[in-house]
Amino acid sequence: MQRTHERTEAPDTDGAARDETAPDWFRFWPLLLLGAATVPGTVLYFGGQWMETPAMQAWRTVCLAVTVQALPFLLLGTALSGSINAFVPARVFSRVLPRRPVLAVPVAGMAGAVLPGCECASVPVANSLIARGVTPAAAFAFLLSAPAINPVVLTATAVAFPGHPTMVAARLLASLGTAAVMGWLWLWLGRAEWLRPKLRHSGHQVGGSRWREFRAGFQHDFLHAGGFLVVGAMAAATFNVAVPRSVLDAFSGSPWLSVPFLAALAIVLAVCSEADAFVAASLSGFSPVARLAFMVVGPMVDLKLIALQAGTFGRAFAVRFSAATTVVAVLSSTLIGGALL
């Protein structure tokens, strides 16, 4: 039996057979290669020139300043939040706070005086308090009061307004009043579906390592809140660059418009509560009541805080809570400032 050997030729991969199966765009690979080499360079060239304009340099400066200014206090807040979650037993809160939520709200508001941090620190702490069983109304009162009435802020206010102790007292009373009213409003009008906190766990797990839980909680809170902090800082920098100085001068002469204008300015500038008194003192063309509103609204409602609240508790909560807090803070500043200043 004779075997016949047939020779099988491999297809020509360099000839027309490849051209028939290749996609149409592959035939224009020289143009694609040229575009890949030139387009990124062109974008970087013109984008680099645009980023070096005075407006963009100012934008970068403000954005970096807001972020760096708030970052240490965000670290403090997330560290405190992780410590509360891992090391503090839940029974501690039930013993310290009154059982009746209506009484727990002002107590939690006054407790905000012990945390020397800004609004970035208060959000993760309030989230941790809710995870440990504290009523949300009391946690929110703490969230609002902590960055506004702590000793560092009140001392900075006294330094920024030398010889005016009534400004310090007015800030203390207006901020504490706003925090208590907002806590009571949540008890009255708040709904559970508005609040969707992203809770990682509820305290120490039996048999687990407390330090491991602390590290996990700290890492989660810091990375989660840090992203929203950057978003808020970018929005604040955009307003600083886009709004001219002449707009400030136009509102300073109106006693009716100066208060809501400085309240809105505090929201978009997003100045840390430890430094906002010096900014308010520099706005000498505005009335004392308007400058008080700037210092009361800023630590409770600003762009980075709204972003942090939205990322922590949900967008539905952040929109409603921030709007209501702004109204209550402006009214509280107007009433208390009108009586004391």
KEKE-3310 file (N, C-alpha, C; in steps of 0.2 Angstrom, whole numbers, plus 5000, padded with zeros to 4 digits):
npx = (5004:5003:5008:5002:5009:5003:5006:5003:5000:5004:4993:4995:5000:5005:4999:4986:4976:4976:4973:4960:4953:4956:4950:4942:4947:4960:4968:4971:4982:4994:4989:4983:4993:5000:4991:4990:5003:5003:4991:4990:5001:4998:4987:4992:5001:4993:4984:4992:4997:4984:4982:4992:4987:4983:4970:4968:4979:4976:4964:4969:4977:4967:4959:4969:4972:4960:4958:4970:4969:4958:4961:4969:4960:4950:4957:4958:4945:4941:4949:4945:4932:4934:4940:4929:4920:4927:4932:4924:4911:4894:4885:4890:4885:4872:4871:4877:4869:4853:4838:4826:4824:4821:4827:4840:4845:4849:4859:4868:4871:4878:4889:4897:4906:4918:4926:4939:4939:4935:4921:4923:4928:4917:4907:4911:4911:4898:4892:4897:4892:4878:4879:4882:4870:4865:4852:4847:4844:4851:4864:4865:4863:4875:4884:4882:4885:4898:4909:4907:4907:4917:4932:4943:4938:4931:4941:4948:4939:4938:4951:4951:4941:4945:4942:4928:4919:4905:4903:4909:4901:4888:4891:4892:4879:4871:4875:4874:4860:4855:4860:4852:4839:4838:4841:4829:4820:4822:4818:4804:4800:4809:4812:4814:4818:4825:4837:4851:4863:4880:4884:4898:4900:4894:4901:4912:4916:4913:4927:4935:4949:4952:4961:4962:4950:4949:4958:4953:4940:4945:4952:4942:4933:4941:4946:4934:4927:4937:4937:4925:4928:4938:4930:4921:4931:4935:4924:4922:4934:4931:4921:4927:4936:4927:4918:4918:4927:4919:4906:4905:4906:4895:4884:4887:4882:4869:4857:4848:4851:4864:4865:4859:4868:4881:4879:4877:4889:4898:4894:4899:4913:4918:4927:4938:4932:4940:4947:4938:4933:4943:4942:4929:4931:4939:4930:4925:4916:4904:4889:4889:4880:4878:4891:4891:4882:4889:4899:4891:4884:4894:4902:4892:4885:4893:4901:4910:4906:4892:4895:4902:4892:4882:4889:4890:4878:4869:4861:4848:4846:4856:4853:4840:4843:4854:4848:4837:4845:4852:4842:4838:4850:4852:4841:4843:4855:4852:4842:4849:4860:4855:4850:4862:4873)
npy = (4994:5010:5026:5042:5058:5073:5090:5103:5119:5134:5147:5163:5175:5188:5193:5196:5189:5193:5206:5205:5200:5209:5223:5238:5250:5247:5248:5261:5263:5270:5284:5283:5281:5292:5301:5297:5300:5314:5321:5319:5327:5339:5342:5343:5353:5365:5364:5365:5378:5385:5381:5388:5401:5416:5415:5401:5398:5404:5397:5384:5387:5391:5379:5370:5376:5375:5361:5357:5364:5358:5345:5340:5340:5332:5320:5320:5318:5306:5298:5299:5294:5281:5277:5278:5269:5257:5256:5262:5257:5253:5256:5267:5278:5278:5280:5293:5302:5309:5298:5302:5308:5322:5329:5324:5330:5345:5342:5334:5344:5354:5346:5346:5356:5350:5345:5349:5352:5354:5356:5345:5335:5332:5325:5311:5307:5309:5300:5288:5289:5287:5274:5268:5268:5280:5292:5299:5313:5319:5316:5324:5336:5337:5336:5349:5358:5355:5360:5373:5379:5375:5376:5380:5387:5397:5404:5409:5417:5427:5432:5437:5447:5458:5466:5465:5456:5452:5448:5435:5429:5430:5422:5409:5407:5409:5398:5387:5387:5385:5372:5365:5368:5362:5349:5346:5349:5338:5327:5330:5332:5324:5309:5292:5286:5296:5296:5287:5280:5275:5262:5254:5243:5239:5243:5235:5218:5203:5193:5199:5209:5224:5234:5231:5233:5247:5251:5247:5254:5267:5269:5266:5277:5288:5288:5287:5299:5309:5310:5316:5328:5334:5336:5346:5356:5359:5365:5376:5383:5386:5396:5406:5411:5414:5424:5441:5454:5466:5462:5459:5472:5478:5472:5475:5487:5486:5483:5473:5464:5460:5451:5438:5437:5436:5424:5415:5417:5411:5398:5394:5398:5390:5390:5384:5382:5386:5396:5405:5416:5426:5429:5434:5445:5453:5457:5471:5481:5476:5474:5470:5460:5453:5448:5440:5430:5425:5418:5409:5401:5396:5385:5375:5373:5371:5370:5359:5352:5349:5340:5330:5326:5321:5310:5302:5301:5301:5308:5313:5316:5326:5337:5341:5343:5353:5364:5367:5370:5381:5391:5391:5395:5407:5415:5413:5420:5432:5436:5434:5441:5454:5457:5457:5463)
npz = (5000:4995:5001:4999:5000:5004:5001:5012:5010:5019:5023:5015:5025:5023:5011:5000:5006:5019:5018:5015:5026:5036:5046:5040:5045:5048:5037:5037:5045:5045:5046:5058:5067:5066:5071:5084:5088:5087:5092:5106:5110:5105:5113:5126:5124:5121:5131:5142:5141:5143:5156:5163:5163:5172:5178:5179:5187:5199:5202:5204:5215:5225:5225:5230:5242:5250:5250:5257:5269:5275:5276:5287:5297:5292:5293:5307:5310:5304:5311:5324:5322:5318:5330:5339:5334:5335:5348:5358:5368:5365:5375:5381:5375:5377:5391:5392:5384:5386:5387:5380:5364:5362:5372:5370:5359:5362:5371:5364:5355:5363:5366:5355:5358:5362:5352:5343:5329:5311:5299:5291:5299:5307:5300:5297:5310:5315:5307:5312:5325:5323:5318:5330:5337:5342:5341:5325:5325:5336:5333:5321:5327:5334:5323:5317:5327:5331:5322:5324:5337:5345:5355:5348:5337:5343:5350:5339:5333:5343:5342:5329:5330:5339:5355:5354:5362:5361:5348:5348:5358:5351:5340:5346:5352:5341:5333:5341:5343:5330:5328:5338:5334:5321:5324:5331:5321:5313:5321:5320:5306:5299:5288:5287:5275:5269:5274:5271:5277:5273:5281:5288:5298:5314:5326:5338:5334:5341:5346:5336:5331:5338:5334:5321:5316:5318:5309:5297:5297:5298:5286:5276:5279:5277:5264:5257:5261:5257:5243:5241:5247:5239:5227:5232:5235:5222:5217:5225:5222:5209:5210:5216:5206:5196:5200:5201:5210:5211:5212:5226:5231:5227:5234:5247:5252:5254:5267:5268:5258:5261:5271:5266:5255:5260:5267:5257:5251:5260:5259:5246:5246:5256:5267:5280:5297:5307:5301:5296:5303:5302:5288:5288:5296:5288:5278:5279:5274:5276:5286:5304:5307:5295:5293:5304:5300:5290:5297:5304:5295:5286:5293:5294:5282:5267:5251:5251:5262:5259:5249:5256:5265:5256:5250:5261:5268:5259:5244:5244:5257:5259:5251:5256:5270:5270:5264:5273:5284:5280:5279:5293:5300:5294:5299:5313:5315:5311:5321:5333:5331:5328:5341:5349:5343)
capx = (5000:5007:5005:5004:5010:5001:5009:4998:5004:5001:4991:5000:4998:5007:4997:4979:4972:4976:4969:4952:4950:4957:4945:4943:4951:4967:4971:4973:4986:4999:4986:4981:4999:5002:4987:4992:5009:5003:4986:4991:5006:4995:4982:4996:5004:4988:4981:4997:4996:4978:4983:4996:4984:4982:4964:4969:4984:4972:4960:4973:4979:4962:4958:4974:4972:4954:4960:4976:4967:4953:4964:4971:4954:4947:4961:4956:4938:4940:4953:4940:4926:4936:4941:4922:4917:4931:4934:4919:4905:4888:4882:4892:4881:4865:4872:4878:4864:4846:4834:4821:4827:4820:4832:4847:4847:4853:4865:4873:4874:4883:4895:4901:4912:4924:4929:4943:4939:4930:4915:4925:4929:4911:4903:4912:4910:4891:4890:4899:4887:4872:4880:4882:4864:4863:4847:4850:4843:4856:4870:4865:4865:4883:4887:4882:4888:4905:4914:4906:4907:4923:4936:4948:4935:4929:4947:4950:4934:4940:4957:4949:4937:4948:4938:4921:4917:4899:4903:4910:4894:4883:4892:4891:4872:4867:4877:4871:4853:4854:4860:4847:4833:4839:4839:4822:4816:4823:4813:4797:4799:4813:4810:4819:4820:4829:4844:4853:4870:4883:4888:4902:4898:4891:4905:4917:4914:4916:4933:4939:4954:4950:4965:4961:4943:4950:4962:4948:4936:4949:4954:4936:4930:4945:4946:4927:4926:4942:4935:4920:4931:4941:4925:4919:4936:4935:4918:4923:4939:4928:4917:4932:4939:4922:4915:4923:4927:4914:4900:4905:4905:4888:4880:4889:4879:4862:4857:4843:4854:4871:4865:4859:4873:4887:4878:4878:4897:4901:4893:4903:4920:4921:4933:4938:4929:4945:4949:4932:4932:4948:4939:4923:4934:4941:4924:4923:4911:4897:4887:4891:4875:4880:4897:4890:4879:4895:4903:4887:4882:4899:4904:4886:4883:4897:4901:4913:4902:4887:4898:4903:4885:4879:4893:4890:4871:4864:4860:4841:4847:4860:4849:4835:4846:4858:4843:4834:4850:4854:4837:4838:4856:4852:4836:4846:4860:4848:4839:4853:4865:4851:4849:4868:4878)
capy = (5000:5016:5032:5048:5063:5079:5096:5108:5126:5139:5153:5169:5180:5195:5195:5199:5186:5197:5212:5203:5199:5214:5228:5243:5255:5244:5250:5268:5263:5276:5290:5282:5281:5299:5305:5295:5304:5321:5323:5320:5332:5346:5344:5345:5360:5370:5363:5367:5385:5387:5380:5393:5408:5419:5413:5394:5398:5406:5391:5379:5389:5391:5372:5367:5379:5372:5354:5356:5367:5354:5338:5338:5339:5326:5315:5319:5316:5299:5294:5299:5290:5274:5275:5277:5263:5251:5255:5264:5252:5257:5258:5273:5283:5277:5283:5300:5306:5307:5293:5306:5312:5329:5331:5322:5335:5350:5339:5333:5350:5356:5341:5348:5360:5346:5342:5354:5351:5358:5352:5339:5330:5331:5321:5304:5306:5309:5294:5283:5289:5284:5267:5265:5268:5287:5295:5303:5320:5321:5315:5329:5342:5337:5337:5356:5362:5354:5364:5380:5381:5372:5381:5383:5392:5403:5408:5412:5423:5433:5436:5441:5453:5461:5471:5464:5449:5451:5444:5428:5426:5429:5416:5404:5407:5407:5392:5382:5387:5382:5365:5362:5368:5357:5342:5345:5348:5331:5323:5332:5331:5319:5303:5287:5285:5302:5295:5281:5280:5269:5260:5248:5239:5242:5243:5230:5212:5198:5189:5202:5213:5231:5238:5229:5236:5254:5253:5246:5260:5274:5269:5267:5284:5294:5287:5289:5307:5313:5311:5322:5334:5337:5339:5352:5361:5362:5369:5383:5387:5389:5402:5411:5413:5416:5430:5447:5458:5471:5460:5460:5479:5480:5470:5477:5493:5485:5480:5468:5459:5459:5445:5432:5437:5433:5417:5412:5417:5406:5391:5393:5399:5383:5391:5380:5385:5389:5402:5409:5423:5431:5431:5439:5452:5457:5460:5477:5484:5473:5475:5465:5454:5450:5445:5434:5425:5422:5413:5404:5397:5392:5379:5371:5372:5374:5365:5352:5349:5346:5334:5325:5323:5317:5304:5298:5300:5301:5314:5316:5319:5332:5342:5344:5345:5359:5369:5369:5372:5388:5395:5392:5398:5414:5417:5413:5425:5439:5437:5435:5447:5460:5459:5458:5467)
capz = (5000:4994:5005:4996:5004:5001:5004:5013:5010:5024:5019:5014:5029:5021:5005:4999:5011:5026:5017:5014:5032:5041:5046:5036:5048:5049:5031:5038:5051:5046:5049:5065:5070:5066:5075:5091:5090:5087:5096:5114:5111:5104:5118:5131:5123:5122:5138:5147:5140:5146:5163:5165:5163:5179:5181:5181:5192:5205:5203:5207:5222:5229:5226:5234:5249:5253:5252:5262:5275:5278:5276:5294:5301:5290:5296:5314:5311:5302:5316:5329:5320:5319:5337:5342:5331:5337:5355:5363:5369:5363:5381:5384:5372:5381:5397:5392:5381:5388:5383:5376:5359:5362:5376:5368:5354:5364:5375:5359:5352:5367:5366:5350:5360:5364:5346:5340:5322:5306:5297:5288:5304:5310:5296:5299:5317:5316:5304:5317:5331:5321:5318:5337:5340:5343:5337:5320:5327:5341:5329:5317:5331:5335:5316:5315:5332:5333:5319:5325:5344:5348:5358:5343:5333:5347:5351:5333:5332:5348:5339:5323:5332:5346:5358:5352:5364:5359:5342:5350:5361:5346:5336:5350:5353:5335:5330:5345:5342:5324:5328:5341:5330:5316:5327:5333:5315:5310:5325:5318:5299:5296:5286:5287:5268:5266:5277:5269:5278:5271:5287:5286:5303:5320:5332:5339:5333:5346:5344:5331:5333:5338:5330:5314:5315:5318:5303:5292:5297:5296:5279:5273:5280:5274:5256:5254:5262:5254:5237:5240:5249:5233:5223:5235:5234:5215:5216:5229:5218:5203:5211:5218:5200:5191:5203:5201:5216:5210:5215:5233:5233:5225:5239:5254:5254:5255:5273:5267:5253:5263:5275:5262:5251:5264:5269:5251:5250:5265:5256:5240:5248:5259:5271:5286:5302:5311:5298:5293:5307:5299:5282:5290:5299:5282:5275:5284:5271:5277:5293:5309:5307:5289:5295:5309:5296:5286:5301:5307:5289:5283:5296:5294:5275:5262:5246:5253:5267:5256:5245:5261:5267:5250:5250:5268:5270:5253:5241:5246:5264:5259:5248:5261:5276:5269:5262:5279:5289:5278:5282:5300:5302:5293:5304:5319:5314:5311:5327:5339:5329:5329:5348:5353:5339)
cpx = (5004:5004:5007:5004:5008:5004:5004:5002:5000:4999:4995:4997:5000:5004:4990:4975:4971:4972:4962:4949:4951:4952:4947:4948:4958:4971:4974:4978:4991:4996:4985:4987:5001:4998:4988:4998:5008:4997:4987:4996:5003:4990:4986:4999:4999:4985:4986:4997:4990:4979:4987:4993:4983:4976:4965:4974:4980:4967:4964:4975:4973:4960:4962:4973:4966:4956:4965:4973:4962:4956:4966:4965:4950:4951:4959:4949:4937:4944:4948:4934:4928:4937:4934:4920:4921:4932:4929:4913:4899:4884:4884:4887:4874:4865:4873:4872:4857:4842:4829:4825:4827:4825:4839:4849:4851:4859:4870:4876:4879:4889:4899:4907:4918:4928:4933:4944:4935:4925:4917:4926:4922:4907:4904:4910:4902:4889:4891:4894:4881:4873:4880:4875:4861:4857:4850:4849:4849:4863:4871:4866:4872:4886:4888:4886:4896:4910:4913:4907:4913:4928:4941:4944:4933:4935:4949:4945:4936:4946:4955:4945:4939:4943:4930:4919:4909:4898:4905:4904:4889:4884:4891:4883:4869:4869:4874:4863:4851:4854:4855:4840:4833:4838:4832:4817:4816:4818:4806:4796:4803:4810:4815:4822:4824:4836:4846:4861:4873:4888:4892:4901:4896:4895:4909:4913:4917:4921:4937:4944:4952:4954:4964:4954:4944:4953:4957:4943:4939:4950:4947:4933:4934:4945:4939:4926:4931:4940:4930:4923:4935:4936:4922:4924:4936:4929:4919:4929:4936:4924:4922:4935:4933:4919:4919:4922:4921:4908:4899:4903:4898:4883:4881:4885:4871:4861:4852:4847:4861:4871:4864:4865:4880:4886:4879:4886:4900:4900:4898:4911:4923:4927:4932:4935:4934:4948:4944:4931:4937:4945:4933:4926:4936:4936:4921:4918:4904:4895:4889:4886:4877:4886:4896:4886:4884:4898:4898:4885:4888:4901:4898:4884:4888:4898:4904:4909:4896:4889:4899:4897:4882:4883:4892:4883:4866:4862:4853:4842:4851:4857:4844:4838:4850:4853:4840:4839:4852:4849:4837:4844:4855:4847:4839:4851:4857:4845:4844:4858:4861:4850:4856:4873:4875)
cpy = (5006:5022:5038:5054:5070:5085:5101:5115:5131:5145:5159:5175:5187:5197:5197:5195:5190:5203:5211:5202:5204:5219:5234:5249:5253:5247:5257:5268:5268:5282:5289:5283:5288:5303:5303:5298:5311:5324:5324:5326:5339:5347:5346:5352:5365:5370:5366:5375:5388:5386:5385:5400:5410:5416:5406:5394:5399:5400:5386:5381:5389:5383:5369:5369:5376:5365:5353:5359:5362:5347:5336:5336:5334:5320:5314:5316:5309:5295:5293:5294:5283:5272:5274:5270:5256:5250:5258:5260:5256:5259:5264:5279:5283:5280:5290:5304:5304:5302:5297:5310:5319:5332:5329:5327:5341:5348:5337:5339:5353:5352:5343:5353:5357:5344:5348:5353:5355:5353:5345:5333:5328:5326:5313:5302:5305:5302:5288:5283:5286:5276:5264:5266:5275:5289:5300:5311:5322:5321:5322:5336:5343:5339:5345:5360:5361:5358:5372:5383:5378:5377:5384:5389:5398:5407:5412:5418:5429:5436:5440:5447:5455:5466:5470:5457:5448:5447:5436:5425:5425:5423:5410:5402:5405:5400:5386:5381:5384:5375:5362:5362:5363:5350:5341:5345:5341:5326:5324:5330:5326:5312:5298:5286:5291:5300:5288:5281:5274:5267:5254:5242:5242:5241:5236:5223:5207:5194:5193:5207:5221:5236:5237:5233:5244:5255:5252:5252:5266:5274:5270:5274:5289:5293:5289:5297:5311:5314:5316:5328:5338:5340:5346:5358:5364:5366:5376:5387:5390:5395:5407:5414:5417:5423:5436:5450:5463:5469:5460:5467:5481:5478:5472:5483:5492:5481:5473:5462:5457:5452:5439:5431:5434:5426:5413:5411:5412:5399:5390:5394:5393:5384:5387:5385:5389:5395:5407:5416:5428:5433:5436:5445:5456:5460:5466:5481:5482:5474:5469:5459:5450:5445:5439:5429:5421:5416:5408:5399:5393:5386:5373:5369:5375:5368:5358:5349:5345:5340:5328:5322:5319:5310:5299:5296:5299:5308:5317:5319:5326:5338:5345:5347:5352:5365:5372:5372:5379:5393:5396:5396:5406:5418:5418:5419:5432:5441:5439:5441:5454:5462:5460:5463:5474)
cpz = (5000:4997:5000:5001:5001:5005:5005:5014:5015:5020:5020:5019:5028:5014:5005:5004:5017:5024:5017:5021:5037:5040:5042:5039:5049:5043:5032:5044:5051:5048:5056:5069:5071:5071:5083:5093:5091:5092:5103:5115:5110:5110:5124:5130:5124:5129:5143:5147:5144:5154:5167:5165:5170:5182:5183:5187:5199:5207:5206:5214:5227:5231:5231:5241:5253:5255:5257:5269:5279:5279:5283:5298:5299:5293:5304:5315:5309:5308:5322:5328:5320:5326:5341:5340:5334:5345:5360:5363:5367:5369:5384:5381:5376:5388:5397:5389:5385:5384:5378:5371:5359:5366:5374:5363:5357:5368:5369:5355:5356:5368:5360:5352:5361:5358:5343:5333:5317:5304:5293:5293:5307:5306:5297:5306:5318:5313:5309:5323:5329:5321:5325:5341:5343:5339:5332:5322:5331:5337:5324:5321:5332:5328:5315:5320:5333:5329:5321:5332:5348:5350:5353:5339:5337:5349:5345:5332:5337:5345:5333:5324:5339:5349:5357:5355:5362:5352:5343:5353:5356:5342:5340:5351:5347:5332:5334:5344:5336:5324:5332:5337:5324:5318:5329:5326:5312:5314:5322:5311:5296:5294:5285:5280:5265:5269:5275:5271:5276:5277:5286:5291:5309:5326:5332:5338:5338:5343:5338:5335:5333:5334:5323:5312:5314:5311:5297:5291:5295:5289:5274:5273:5276:5267:5253:5255:5258:5247:5236:5243:5243:5228:5226:5234:5227:5214:5219:5225:5212:5204:5213:5212:5196:5194:5204:5208:5216:5213:5222:5235:5232:5231:5246:5256:5255:5262:5273:5262:5256:5267:5271:5257:5254:5266:5263:5249:5254:5262:5251:5242:5251:5263:5278:5292:5307:5308:5295:5296:5304:5292:5283:5292:5293:5278:5278:5281:5273:5285:5298:5309:5301:5290:5300:5305:5292:5291:5304:5301:5287:5286:5295:5287:5270:5257:5247:5258:5264:5252:5250:5263:5262:5250:5256:5269:5265:5250:5243:5253:5263:5256:5253:5267:5275:5267:5269:5284:5287:5280:5289:5302:5300:5297:5311:5320:5315:5317:5332:5337:5330:5336:5351:5349:5338)
residu = (MET:GLN:ARG:THR:HIS:GLU:ARG:THR:GLU:ALA:PRO:ASP:THR:ASP:GLY:ALA:ALA:ARG:ASP:GLU:THR:ALA:PRO:ASP:TRP:PHE:ARG:PHE:TRP:PRO:LEU:LEU:LEU:LEU:GLY:ALA:ALA:THR:VAL:PRO:GLY:THR:VAL:LEU:TYR:PHE:GLY:GLY:GLN:TRP:MET:GLU:THR:PRO:ALA:MET:GLN:ALA:TRP:ARG:THR:VAL:CYS:LEU:ALA:VAL:THR:VAL:GLN:ALA:LEU:PRO:PHE:LEU:LEU:LEU:GLY:THR:ALA:LEU:SER:GLY:SER:ILE:ASN:ALA:PHE:VAL:PRO:ALA:ARG:VAL:PHE:SER:ARG:VAL:LEU:PRO:ARG:ARG:PRO:VAL:LEU:ALA:VAL:PRO:VAL:ALA:GLY:MET:ALA:GLY:ALA:VAL:LEU:PRO:GLY:CYS:GLU:CYS:ALA:SER:VAL:PRO:VAL:ALA:ASN:SER:LEU:ILE:ALA:ARG:GLY:VAL:THR:PRO:ALA:ALA:ALA:PHE:ALA:PHE:LEU:LEU:SER:ALA:PRO:ALA:ILE:ASN:PRO:VAL:VAL:LEU:THR:ALA:THR:ALA:VAL:ALA:PHE:PRO:GLY:HIS:PRO:THR:MET:VAL:ALA:ALA:ARG:LEU:LEU:ALA:SER:LEU:GLY:THR:ALA:ALA:VAL:MET:GLY:TRP:LEU:TRP:LEU:TRP:LEU:GLY:ARG:ALA:GLU:TRP:LEU:ARG:PRO:LYS:LEU:ARG:HIS:SER:GLY:HIS:GLN:VAL:GLY:GLY:SER:ARG:TRP:ARG:GLU:PHE:ARG:ALA:GLY:PHE:GLN:HIS:ASP:PHE:LEU:HIS:ALA:GLY:GLY:PHE:LEU:VAL:VAL:GLY:ALA:MET:ALA:ALA:ALA:THR:PHE:ASN:VAL:ALA:VAL:PRO:ARG:SER:VAL:LEU:ASP:ALA:PHE:SER:GLY:SER:PRO:TRP:LEU:SER:VAL:PRO:PHE:LEU:ALA:ALA:LEU:ALA:ILE:VAL:LEU:ALA:VAL:CYS:SER:GLU:ALA:ASP:ALA:PHE:VAL:ALA:ALA:SER:LEU:SER:GLY:PHE:SER:PRO:VAL:ALA:ARG:LEU:ALA:PHE:MET:VAL:VAL:GLY:PRO:MET:VAL:ASP:LEU:LYS:LEU:ILE:ALA:LEU:GLN:ALA:GLY:THR:PHE:GLY:ARG:ALA:PHE:ALA:VAL:ARG:PHE:SER:ALA:ALA:THR:THR:VAL:VAL:ALA:VAL:LEU:SER:SER:THR:LEU:ILE:GLY:GLY:ALA:LEU:LEU)
# end
